[in-house]
């Protein structure tokens, strides 16, 4: 049974783009969109993503992806985050910093403006301001740690569809492609799955003849991760950047479009 759409958050697309029914929907990825990471923690998080936080420990998720794949690195599939998705980290960090540096106001603590005025008057009388009169420096707020994440799906590379998987830590991300069996190579769809086994995340794709095939085991994914910090969902991306395409309209002159990649998702299940 598909998950409830009301629990999903949209990233890099309007909030009203979350479909009412998660059993069958489409994500449109414009050119030059990706989910990627290079050291030192250089995140590219422009891909359209729909994700949800779980009320119970993550067990597994699977979905079927399909599209008219045509450009190098066109892709779509499942994604799981241990921590905030990359596009949310900066916002959370800035809110924490603002809270830490604000001055609390109460009966025993005058307003910042009155404190500043009193300090200035004292400085004028004594000719110097001591460190104590300036007040304590703001508390140090360490930067938010980069989330770990894994994505798996179907990717178009070298004029063929492949099963793709990427694992990212704070140090960067890797990238792996797996050629599909000959009887599946010409198909434009693929069902993929991620599954928790102990602290490891296992990544799979489904072969119509021999069933589920294991792509990789990510042994460290759930180590040191709270269950409530796990978020899982789907993504689509078109990393190629070829600008715009001009089509001649029948009336009114040329029309400029961006040729989005439209990825269809069927049978999404999250346990």
Secondary structure, DSSP 4 states (H G I P E B T S, - for coil): -PPPGGGEEEESS-GGGS-S-TTEEEEEE-BS--EEEETTTEEEE-SEEEEEE-SS---EEEEEEE----STT-EEEEEEEESS-HHHHHHHHHHHHHHHHSPP-BTTB--HHHHHHHHHHHHHHHS---HHHH-PPPPP-PPPPPPEEEEEEEEEETTEEEEEEEEEETTEE--EEEEPPTTTTT-SEEEEEEEEETTEEEEEEEETTTEEEEEEEETTTTTT--GGGEEEEEEEEB------EEEE-SSSSEEEE---EEEEEEEEEE-
